[in-house]
Structure formats: C-alpha cells, structure tokens
Amino acid sequence: MESIRDLAAFSHSLQQPAPPAGLAPLVEALWWEAHGDWHRAHEIAQEIETGPQARNAAWVHAFLHRSEGDAANAAYWYRRAGQPVASVPLEQERCSIVAALLLQD
C-alpha cells in the first residue's frame, strides 16, 4: 500500500488487517485504536514522553483515555497536550488528530 498522506488514505487503510508500513508512530496508534486495539494504541502513545512529538503523544493519549470513558485521566493528558478537552464525537476527534499529524509529516 502507498504511504498515508491524507485522511482519506488513512480511512481506506482501516480495511486492511494491519497498518501500512512506514506510518508515523502516533498515526499508527490511532490506526490501532480505530481497529479496536486500544491497548496496542495506548502502548505506542505511552512510549513517546519527550522530544518533538511529546505534545502530540499527549493529545493521542488524551483521546485514548476519553475513548475508554476515563474523563479525569483524559483531562490530564489534554492539559499536557495544550489542547482543550474535546466534546465532539470520538470519530471526529480521531480524524482531526490524524489530519493534524499527517500535516506534520
């Protein structure tokens, strides 16, 4: 499969049993979450604590905890990400995060 360059390609890739090779780790985390593997997504997000992707990792981490219904933990991670606590539907938030991450690649 070609590399993921936009949200449409990301969404199309969800039809496959595994993420496309070469995905940025945080995009891969969101791919796994969309595929129903929350734990795998969480492991990836947790691994990135420092460096240039730390705030984005916190944003993904916040989304993951929101998706599991842990509002207090999600709020903590939104603060770390410098993002407002989301109130849009989960799929819409996932799409927003993926789109933002893909723009950075």
N, CA, C and O atoms as CSV, one atom per row, in Angstrom:
chain,resi,resn,atom,element,x,y,z
A,1,MET,N,N,0.839,-1.188,0.000
A,1,MET,CA,C,0.000,0.000,0.000
A,1,MET,C,C,0.877,1.241,0.000
A,1,MET,O,O,1.957,1.254,0.591
A,2,GLU,N,N,0.402,2.281,-0.666
A,2,GLU,CA,C,1.132,3.546,-0.701
A,2,GLU,C,C,1.138,4.174,0.684
A,2,GLU,O,O,0.336,3.822,1.550
A,3,SER,N,N,2.063,5.115,0.873
A,3,SER,CA,C,2.125,5.781,2.161
A,3,SER,C,C,0.860,6.608,2.382
A,3,SER,O,O,0.186,7.017,1.437
A,4,ILE,N,N,0.570,6.834,3.631
A,4,ILE,CA,C,-0.617,7.587,4.015
A,4,ILE,C,C,-0.283,9.074,3.990
A,4,ILE,O,O,0.587,9.535,4.729
A,5,ARG,N,N,-0.974,9.816,3.141
A,5,ARG,CA,C,-0.726,11.254,3.000
A,5,ARG,C,C,-1.917,12.105,3.408
A,5,ARG,O,O,-1.775,13.309,3.621
A,6,ASP,N,N,-3.100,11.486,3.518
A,6,ASP,CA,C,-4.277,12.270,3.874
A,6,ASP,C,C,-5.275,11.396,4.619
A,6,ASP,O,O,-5.110,10.181,4.730
A,7,LEU,N,N,-6.305,12.044,5.120
A,7,LEU,CA,C,-7.297,11.354,5.930
A,7,LEU,C,C,-8.039,10.279,5.144
A,7,LEU,O,O,-8.371,9.230,5.695
A,8,ALA,N,N,-8.300,10.525,3.873
A,8,ALA,CA,C,-8.992,9.524,3.051
A,8,ALA,C,C,-8.165,8.250,2.939
A,8,ALA,O,O,-8.705,7.148,3.035
A,9,ALA,N,N,-6.865,8.395,2.736
A,9,ALA,CA,C,-5.990,7.221,2.645
A,9,ALA,C,C,-5.925,6.496,3.983
A,9,ALA,O,O,-5.902,5.266,4.027
A,10,PHE,N,N,-5.896,7.259,5.076
A,10,PHE,CA,C,-5.905,6.644,6.409
A,10,PHE,C,C,-7.177,5.826,6.584
A,10,PHE,O,O,-7.124,4.664,6.988
A,11,SER,N,N,-8.316,6.431,6.279
A,11,SER,CA,C,-9.599,5.741,6.426
A,11,SER,C,C,-9.658,4.487,5.558
A,11,SER,O,O,-10.145,3.447,6.000
A,12,HIS,N,N,-9.169,4.582,4.336
A,12,HIS,CA,C,-9.146,3.427,3.436
A,12,HIS,C,C,-8.261,2.312,4.000
A,12,HIS,O,O,-8.582,1.132,3.862
A,13,SER,N,N,-7.155,2.686,4.631
A,13,SER,CA,C,-6.227,1.683,5.176
A,13,SER,C,C,-6.847,0.867,6.299
A,13,SER,O,O,-6.368,-0.224,6.608
A,14,LEU,N,N,-7.908,1.382,6.912
A,14,LEU,CA,C,-8.553,0.661,8.014
A,14,LEU,C,C,-9.238,-0.617,7.542
A,14,LEU,O,O,-9.623,-1.453,8.360
A,15,GLN,N,N,-9.391,-0.773,6.237
A,15,GLN,CA,C,-9.968,-2.001,5.690
A,15,GLN,C,C,-8.969,-3.152,5.700
A,15,GLN,O,O,-9.346,-4.308,5.508
A,16,GLN,N,N,-7.706,-2.838,5.922
A,16,GLN,CA,C,-6.651,-3.850,5.918
A,16,GLN,C,C,-6.492,-4.449,7.321
A,16,GLN,O,O,-6.887,-3.818,8.302
A,17,PRO,N,N,-5.921,-5.653,7.433
A,17,PRO,CA,C,-5.759,-6.280,8.746
A,17,PRO,C,C,-4.590,-5.729,9.564
A,17,PRO,O,O,-4.501,-5.978,10.766
A,18,ALA,N,N,-3.706,-4.991,8.925
A,18,ALA,CA,C,-2.546,-4.422,9.622
A,18,ALA,C,C,-2.292,-3.025,9.064
A,18,ALA,O,O,-2.652,-2.732,7.924
A,19,PRO,N,N,-1.674,-2.167,9.870
A,19,PRO,CA,C,-1.412,-0.809,9.375
A,19,PRO,C,C,-0.373,-0.816,8.264
A,19,PRO,O,O,0.471,-1.710,8.207
A,20,PRO,N,N,-0.429,0.165,7.392
A,20,PRO,CA,C,0.572,0.258,6.333
A,20,PRO,C,C,1.963,0.456,6.924
A,20,PRO,O,O,2.119,1.088,7.969
A,21,ALA,N,N,2.955,-0.081,6.258
A,21,ALA,CA,C,4.341,0.107,6.703
A,21,ALA,C,C,4.697,1.581,6.618
A,21,ALA,O,O,4.244,2.296,5.725
A,22,GLY,N,N,5.504,2.014,7.547
A,22,GLY,CA,C,6.026,3.369,7.495
A,22,GLY,C,C,5.154,4.438,8.117
A,22,GLY,O,O,5.468,5.623,8.007
A,23,LEU,N,N,4.063,4.051,8.770
A,23,LEU,CA,C,3.242,5.056,9.439
A,23,LEU,C,C,4.024,5.675,10.594
A,23,LEU,O,O,4.773,4.985,11.285
A,24,ALA,N,N,3.848,6.962,10.796
A,24,ALA,CA,C,4.408,7.604,11.984
A,24,ALA,C,C,3.784,6.922,13.203
A,24,ALA,O,O,2.610,6.557,13.166
A,25,PRO,N,N,4.549,6.747,14.278
A,25,PRO,CA,C,4.039,6.001,15.435
A,25,PRO,C,C,2.687,6.483,15.963
A,25,PRO,O,O,1.831,5.659,16.284
A,26,LEU,N,N,2.478,7.783,16.058
A,26,LEU,CA,C,1.213,8.263,16.611
A,26,LEU,C,C,0.050,8.044,15.652
A,26,LEU,O,O,-1.076,7.815,16.094
A,27,VAL,N,N,0.296,8.108,14.372
A,27,VAL,CA,C,-0.743,7.777,13.388
A,27,VAL,C,C,-1.042,6.282,13.478
A,27,VAL,O,O,-2.196,5.864,13.379
A,28,GLU,N,N,-0.002,5.491,13.664
A,28,GLU,CA,C,-0.209,4.049,13.841
A,28,GLU,C,C,-1.031,3.771,15.094
A,28,GLU,O,O,-1.901,2.900,15.084
A,29,ALA,N,N,-0.765,4.497,16.162
A,29,ALA,CA,C,-1.546,4.317,17.393
A,29,ALA,C,C,-3.028,4.560,17.123
A,29,ALA,O,O,-3.883,3.793,17.565
A,30,LEU,N,N,-3.319,5.621,16.403
A,30,LEU,CA,C,-4.716,5.920,16.086
A,30,LEU,C,C,-5.301,4.895,15.122
A,30,LEU,O,O,-6.499,4.613,15.166
A,31,TRP,N,N,-4.462,4.337,14.253
A,31,TRP,CA,C,-4.915,3.263,13.365
A,31,TRP,C,C,-5.363,2.066,14.210
A,31,TRP,O,O,-6.426,1.492,13.973
A,32,TRP,N,N,-4.533,1.693,15.208
A,32,TRP,CA,C,-4.880,0.546,16.054
A,32,TRP,C,C,-6.144,0.819,16.865
A,32,TRP,O,O,-6.981,-0.068,17.034
A,33,GLU,N,N,-6.281,2.047,17.367
A,33,GLU,CA,C,-7.493,2.383,18.129
A,33,GLU,C,C,-8.720,2.251,17.231
A,33,GLU,O,O,-9.728,1.675,17.640
A,34,ALA,N,N,-8.644,2.775,16.025
A,34,ALA,CA,C,-9.761,2.691,15.086
A,34,ALA,C,C,-10.072,1.246,14.722
A,34,ALA,O,O,-11.199,0.910,14.360
A,35,HIS,N,N,-9.063,0.406,14.822
A,35,HIS,CA,C,-9.214,-1.019,14.509
A,35,HIS,C,C,-9.663,-1.820,15.722
A,35,HIS,O,O,-9.828,-3.037,15.636
A,36,GLY,N,N,-9.861,-1.144,16.856
A,36,GLY,CA,C,-10.368,-1.815,18.047
A,36,GLY,C,C,-9.315,-2.331,19.002
A,36,GLY,O,O,-9.650,-3.027,19.960
A,37,ASP,N,N,-8.053,-2.012,18.771
A,37,ASP,CA,C,-6.986,-2.480,19.667
A,37,ASP,C,C,-6.483,-1.306,20.516
A,37,ASP,O,O,-5.405,-0.759,20.280
A,38,TRP,N,N,-7.303,-0.938,21.513
A,38,TRP,CA,C,-6.994,0.195,22.381
A,38,TRP,C,C,-5.654,-0.001,23.087
A,38,TRP,O,O,-4.857,0.933,23.169
A,39,HIS,N,N,-5.403,-1.192,23.590
A,39,HIS,CA,C,-4.174,-1.434,24.364
A,39,HIS,C,C,-2.920,-1.231,23.517
A,39,HIS,O,O,-1.945,-0.640,23.981
A,40,ARG,N,N,-2.944,-1.701,22.321
A,40,ARG,CA,C,-1.784,-1.510,21.442
A,40,ARG,C,C,-1.584,-0.023,21.146
A,40,ARG,O,O,-0.457,0.471,21.145
A,41,ALA,N,N,-2.677,0.675,20.900
A,41,ALA,CA,C,-2.606,2.119,20.661
A,41,ALA,C,C,-2.027,2.833,21.875
A,41,ALA,O,O,-1.186,3.722,21.740
A,42,HIS,N,N,-2.477,2.444,23.051
A,42,HIS,CA,C,-2.019,3.073,24.292
A,42,HIS,C,C,-0.529,2.827,24.514
A,42,HIS,O,O,0.196,3.732,24.927
A,43,GLU,N,N,-0.079,1.623,24.245
A,43,GLU,CA,C,1.356,1.317,24.392
A,43,GLU,C,C,2.202,2.241,23.523
A,43,GLU,O,O,3.231,2.746,23.971
A,44,ILE,N,N,1.780,2.460,22.300
A,44,ILE,CA,C,2.536,3.325,21.388
A,44,ILE,C,C,2.555,4.755,21.911
A,44,ILE,O,O,3.609,5.390,21.948
A,45,ALA,N,N,1.392,5.264,22.316
A,45,ALA,CA,C,1.313,6.644,22.810
A,45,ALA,C,C,2.152,6.823,24.068
A,45,ALA,O,O,2.785,7.864,24.244
A,46,GLN,N,N,2.164,5.832,24.934
A,46,GLN,CA,C,2.923,5.916,26.185
A,46,GLN,C,C,4.426,5.961,25.957
A,46,GLN,O,O,5.156,6.534,26.766
A,47,GLU,N,N,4.887,5.376,24.888
A,47,GLU,CA,C,6.332,5.303,24.636
A,47,GLU,C,C,6.947,6.660,24.319
A,47,GLU,O,O,8.158,6.833,24.456
A,48,ILE,N,N,6.136,7.621,23.898
A,48,ILE,CA,C,6.658,8.925,23.479
A,48,ILE,C,C,6.379,9.936,24.586
A,48,ILE,O,O,5.283,10.492,24.667
A,49,GLU,N,N,7.370,10.170,25.432
A,49,GLU,CA,C,7.193,11.080,26.562
A,49,GLU,C,C,7.971,12.374,26.405
A,49,GLU,O,O,7.627,13.386,27.016
A,50,THR,N,N,9.008,12.347,25.597
A,50,THR,CA,C,9.844,13.531,25.427
A,50,THR,C,C,10.097,13.754,23.941
A,50,THR,O,O,9.739,12.930,23.099
A,51,GLY,N,N,10.712,14.872,23.646
A,51,GLY,CA,C,11.072,15.157,22.267
A,51,GLY,C,C,10.001,15.942,21.548
A,51,GLY,O,O,9.017,16.373,22.149
A,52,PRO,N,N,10.202,16.124,20.250
A,52,PRO,CA,C,9.308,16.991,19.475
A,52,PRO,C,C,7.878,16.464,19.353
A,52,PRO,O,O,6.967,17.240,19.063
A,53,GLN,N,N,7.662,15.185,19.563
A,53,GLN,CA,C,6.312,14.619,19.440
A,53,GLN,C,C,5.612,14.445,20.788
A,53,GLN,O,O,4.525,13.870,20.844
A,54,ALA,N,N,6.217,14.934,21.875
A,54,ALA,CA,C,5.649,14.717,23.209
A,54,ALA,C,C,4.242,15.303,23.345
A,54,ALA,O,O,3.354,14.654,23.897
A,55,ARG,N,N,4.034,16.512,22.850
A,55,ARG,CA,C,2.690,17.124,22.955
A,55,ARG,C,C,1.675,16.366,22.101
A,55,ARG,O,O,0.536,16.162,22.521
A,56,ASN,N,N,2.085,15.953,20.915
A,56,ASN,CA,C,1.173,15.170,20.078
A,56,ASN,C,C,0.860,13.828,20.725
A,56,ASN,O,O,-0.272,13.350,20.658
A,57,ALA,N,N,1.863,13.221,21.352
A,57,ALA,CA,C,1.638,11.952,22.045
A,57,ALA,C,C,0.650,12.148,23.191
A,57,ALA,O,O,-0.209,11.300,23.430
A,58,ALA,N,N,0.776,13.267,23.896
A,58,ALA,CA,C,-0.166,13.559,24.977
A,58,ALA,C,C,-1.582,13.736,24.419
A,58,ALA,O,O,-2.555,13.319,25.046
A,59,TRP,N,N,-1.691,14.355,23.243
A,59,TRP,CA,C,-3.004,14.535,22.606
A,59,TRP,C,C,-3.614,13.181,22.251
A,59,TRP,O,O,-4.791,12.940,22.520
A,60,VAL,N,N,-2.826,12.308,21.656
A,60,VAL,CA,C,-3.310,10.959,21.331
A,60,VAL,C,C,-3.673,10.222,22.614
A,60,VAL,O,O,-4.697,9.543,22.680
A,61,HIS,N,N,-2.834,10.359,23.625
A,61,HIS,CA,C,-3.068,9.714,24.917
A,61,HIS,C,C,-4.396,10.207,25.508
A,61,HIS,O,O,-5.182,9.413,26.024
A,62,ALA,N,N,-4.638,11.521,25.428
A,62,ALA,CA,C,-5.895,12.092,25.923
A,62,ALA,C,C,-7.086,11.483,25.190
A,62,ALA,O,O,-8.069,11.071,25.806
A,63,PHE,N,N,-6.982,11.436,23.873
A,63,PHE,CA,C,-8.055,10.861,23.068
A,63,PHE,C,C,-8.322,9.411,23.475
A,63,PHE,O,O,-9.476,9.000,23.602
A,64,LEU,N,N,-7.267,8.648,23.677
A,64,LEU,CA,C,-7.437,7.242,24.037
A,64,LEU,C,C,-8.173,7.092,25.367
A,64,LEU,O,O,-9.063,6.251,25.495
A,65,HIS,N,N,-7.801,7.908,26.356
A,65,HIS,CA,C,-8.489,7.808,27.650
A,65,HIS,C,C,-9.926,8.315,27.556
A,65,HIS,O,O,-10.814,7.789,28.227
A,66,ARG,N,N,-10.158,9.322,26.737
A,66,ARG,CA,C,-11.531,9.774,26.508
A,66,ARG,C,C,-12.341,8.660,25.858
A,66,ARG,O,O,-13.502,8.448,26.209
A,67,SER,N,N,-11.736,7.949,24.914
A,67,SER,CA,C,-12.460,6.890,24.202
A,67,SER,C,C,-12.826,5.725,25.112
A,67,SER,O,O,-13.783,4.998,24.844
A,68,GLU,N,N,-12.060,5.550,26.196
A,68,GLU,CA,C,-12.390,4.470,27.129
A,68,GLU,C,C,-13.298,4.954,28.252
A,68,GLU,O,O,-13.683,4.173,29.122
A,69,GLY,N,N,-13.645,6.254,28.237
A,69,GLY,CA,C,-14.554,6.788,29.236
A,69,GLY,C,C,-13.894,7.304,30.500
A,69,GLY,O,O,-14.584,7.586,31.480
A,70,ASP,N,N,-12.575,7.434,30.502
A,70,ASP,CA,C,-11.836,7.920,31.674
A,70,ASP,C,C,-11.617,9.430,31.532
A,70,ASP,O,O,-10.538,9.881,31.147
A,71,ALA,N,N,-12.666,10.201,31.851
A,71,ALA,CA,C,-12.648,11.649,31.620
A,71,ALA,C,C,-11.571,12.361,32.426
A,71,ALA,O,O,-10.931,13.278,31.912
A,72,ALA,N,N,-11.358,11.964,33.671
A,72,ALA,CA,C,-10.360,12.645,34.504
A,72,ALA,C,C,-8.957,12.445,33.946
A,72,ALA,O,O,-8.185,13.399,33.849
A,73,ASN,N,N,-8.628,11.226,33.584
A,73,ASN,CA,C,-7.310,10.938,33.017
A,73,ASN,C,C,-7.160,11.636,31.667
A,73,ASN,O,O,-6.096,12.173,31.356
A,74,ALA,N,N,-8.209,11.628,30.878
A,74,ALA,CA,C,-8.171,12.316,29.586
A,74,ALA,C,C,-7.907,13.801,29.782
A,74,ALA,O,O,-7.108,14.386,29.051
A,75,ALA,N,N,-8.567,14.422,30.759
A,75,ALA,CA,C,-8.383,15.857,31.011
A,75,ALA,C,C,-6.931,16.169,31.349
A,75,ALA,O,O,-6.388,17.180,30.904
A,76,TYR,N,N,-6.305,15.303,32.133
A,76,TYR,CA,C,-4.883,15.482,32.461
A,76,TYR,C,C,-4.042,15.502,31.188
A,76,TYR,O,O,-3.184,16.369,31.022
A,77,TRP,N,N,-4.285,14.554,30.297
A,77,TRP,CA,C,-3.491,14.458,29.069
A,77,TRP,C,C,-3.801,15.586,28.093
A,77,TRP,O,O,-2.913,16.034,27.368
A,78,TYR,N,N,-5.042,16.050,28.063
A,78,TYR,CA,C,-5.345,17.224,27.233
A,78,TYR,C,C,-4.554,18.431,27.723
A,78,TYR,O,O,-4.017,19.192,26.918
A,79,ARG,N,N,-4.479,18.609,29.050
A,79,ARG,CA,C,-3.677,19.720,29.589
A,79,ARG,C,C,-2.227,19.586,29.165
A,79,ARG,O,O,-1.611,20.564,28.740
A,80,ARG,N,N,-1.675,18.386,29.276
A,80,ARG,CA,C,-0.276,18.172,28.868
A,80,ARG,C,C,-0.076,18.443,27.384
A,80,ARG,O,O,0.999,18.876,26.969
A,81,ALA,N,N,-1.088,18.196,26.598
A,81,ALA,CA,C,-1.004,18.412,25.153
A,81,ALA,C,C,-1.232,19.871,24.774
A,81,ALA,O,O,-0.963,20.274,23.643
A,82,GLY,N,N,-1.730,20.659,25.725
A,82,GLY,CA,C,-2.069,22.038,25.401
A,82,GLY,C,C,-3.312,22.132,24.530
A,82,GLY,O,O,-3.462,23.064,23.741
A,83,GLN,N,N,-4.195,21.164,24.680
A,83,GLN,CA,C,-5.424,21.086,23.878
A,83,GLN,C,C,-6.641,21.206,24.791
A,83,GLN,O,O,-6.593,20.774,25.943
A,84,PRO,N,N,-7.724,21.782,24.293
A,84,PRO,CA,C,-8.957,21.787,25.090
A,84,PRO,C,C,-9.534,20.371,25.157
A,84,PRO,O,O,-9.332,19.558,24.256
A,85,VAL,N,N,-10.250,20.100,26.239
A,85,VAL,CA,C,-10.917,18.802,26.348
A,85,VAL,C,C,-11.957,18.723,25.231
A,85,VAL,O,O,-12.800,19.608,25.085
A,86,ALA,N,N,-11.882,17.674,24.467
A,86,ALA,CA,C,-12.766,17.517,23.307
A,86,ALA,C,C,-14.173,17.123,23.736
A,86,ALA,O,O,-14.361,16.423,24.732
A,87,SER,N,N,-15.145,17.577,22.978
A,87,SER,CA,C,-16.530,17.185,23.220
A,87,SER,C,C,-17.211,16.703,21.937
A,87,SER,O,O,-18.388,16.343,21.947
A,88,VAL,N,N,-16.464,16.701,20.846
A,88,VAL,CA,C,-17.004,16.220,19.571
A,88,VAL,C,C,-17.064,14.693,19.596
A,88,VAL,O,O,-16.434,14.070,20.451
A,89,PRO,N,N,-17.802,14.086,18.684
A,89,PRO,CA,C,-17.808,12.621,18.620
A,89,PRO,C,C,-16.382,12.072,18.467
A,89,PRO,O,O,-15.524,12.708,17.853
A,90,LEU,N,N,-16.150,10.901,19.025
A,90,LEU,CA,C,-14.806,10.312,19.027
A,90,LEU,C,C,-14.234,10.168,17.623
A,90,LEU,O,O,-13.065,10.482,17.398
A,91,GLU,N,N,-15.030,9.702,16.688
A,91,GLU,CA,C,-14.513,9.524,15.324
A,91,GLU,C,C,-14.066,10.859,14.734
A,91,GLU,O,O,-13.057,10.931,14.033
A,92,GLN,N,N,-14.817,11.901,15.022
A,92,GLN,CA,C,-14.451,13.234,14.527
A,92,GLN,C,C,-13.134,13.699,15.148
A,92,GLN,O,O,-12.285,14.271,14.464
A,93,GLU,N,N,-12.971,13.450,16.440
A,93,GLU,CA,C,-11.713,13.842,17.075
A,93,GLU,C,C,-10.544,13.036,16.510
A,93,GLU,O,O,-9.482,13.593,16.231
A,94,ARG,N,N,-10.739,11.717,16.340
A,94,ARG,CA,C,-9.672,10.894,15.766
A,94,ARG,C,C,-9.259,11.447,14.410
A,94,ARG,O,O,-8.070,11.582,14.124
A,95,CYS,N,N,-10.240,11.765,13.581
A,95,CYS,CA,C,-9.946,12.307,12.250
A,95,CYS,C,C,-9.181,13.621,12.343
A,95,CYS,O,O,-8.254,13.856,11.568
A,96,SER,N,N,-9.560,14.469,13.275
A,96,SER,CA,C,-8.861,15.750,13.447
A,96,SER,C,C,-7.411,15.544,13.848
A,96,SER,O,O,-6.514,16.220,13.344
A,97,ILE,N,N,-7.189,14.609,14.756
A,97,ILE,CA,C,-5.815,14.350,15.205
A,97,ILE,C,C,-4.996,13.750,14.069
A,97,ILE,O,O,-3.870,14.181,13.822
A,98,VAL,N,N,-5.553,12.761,13.378
A,98,VAL,CA,C,-4.836,12.145,12.253
A,98,VAL,C,C,-4.481,13.205,11.216
A,98,VAL,O,O,-3.344,13.256,10.745
A,99,ALA,N,N,-5.437,14.043,10.862
A,99,ALA,CA,C,-5.177,15.084,9.858
A,99,ALA,C,C,-4.060,16.015,10.315
A,99,ALA,O,O,-3.187,16.371,9.523
A,100,ALA,N,N,-4.080,16.410,11.577
A,100,ALA,CA,C,-3.030,17.294,12.102
A,100,ALA,C,C,-1.670,16.610,12.068
A,100,ALA,O,O,-0.668,17.229,11.709
A,101,LEU,N,N,-1.634,15.338,12.440
A,101,LEU,CA,C,-0.362,14.606,12.444
A,101,LEU,C,C,0.171,14.420,11.024
A,101,LEU,O,O,1.374,14.537,10.792
A,102,LEU,N,N,-0.713,14.134,10.085
A,102,LEU,CA,C,-0.270,13.936,8.705
A,102,LEU,C,C,0.283,15.223,8.101
A,102,LEU,O,O,1.183,15.176,7.263
A,103,LEU,N,N,-0.240,16.354,8.511
A,103,LEU,CA,C,0.276,17.636,8.024
A,103,LEU,C,C,1.705,17.886,8.493
A,103,LEU,O,O,2.454,18.624,7.853
A,104,GLN,N,N,2.079,17.271,9.605
A,104,GLN,CA,C,3.417,17.466,10.160
A,104,GLN,C,C,4.460,16.583,9.503
A,104,GLN,O,O,5.656,16.864,9.588
A,105,ASP,N,N,4.023,15.528,8.855
A,105,ASP,CA,C,4.986,14.606,8.210
A,105,ASP,C,C,5.638,15.231,7.005
A,105,ASP,O,O,6.467,14.597,6.352
